[in-house]
Amino acid sequence: MQELGHEVIVANVRELRAISHSDRKSDQADAEKLAAYARLDPNVLGPIAHRTVESNSRR
């Protein structure tokens, strides 16, 4: 997605009580909440960076 010019945020959803402890669990509801957080303040999502394929092969 980044190669296509999109910003990619990988979040640990377990850290977001609004999603992990919600009584209204559904993929659509969760996606809407994630999108709202990403628009307002992406840092709230606790973004993480995945290792690259190259860094994994060096181990």
N, C-alpha and C positions, 0 to 999 in steps of 0.2 A: 504494500500500500504506500509506503514511503517513496518508493521508486516512481509512483504515479503522482507524487506531489501532495499526498494526504498526511496529516499529522496522525501519528499512531500513539495511543496511550494504552499501556498495559497496566491494569489495576488489580489489586488484591481486594476482591469484593467482600471478603470476610471482615475487613476493617471498616466497612460501611454499614453501620447498624440500620440505617434507613432501608437497606436492601436485605441484608442477611437476617434481620429480625422482623421483617415485614409480614403481616397477616395476609396481604394481597400478593402472593407469589405468582408471577407469570413471567414468561420471557419478555413479553411486550412491556409490562409495567417496569420490570427491572431495566430494560434497555432505555426506556424513557427517562428513568431516574439517572442512569449513567450518563446519558446525553446531556441532561440538564446540568449535572455536576461538571462535566467536561467543558461546557460552555461558560459556566460561571467562574469556576476555579479548579482547573485540572489538578492542582496540587492536593486538593481534598481527596482525590482518588488514590493517593499514595503511589504514584507511578513507579514502575520498576523497569529495568532494562534487561532484556533477554541477552544471553551470550550469543555471539555469532557462531556460525558453523565452524569457522576457522579457529576460534579460540577453544572450542570443544575438541577439535581434532589434535590439538597440541598436548593434550593431557597424557 
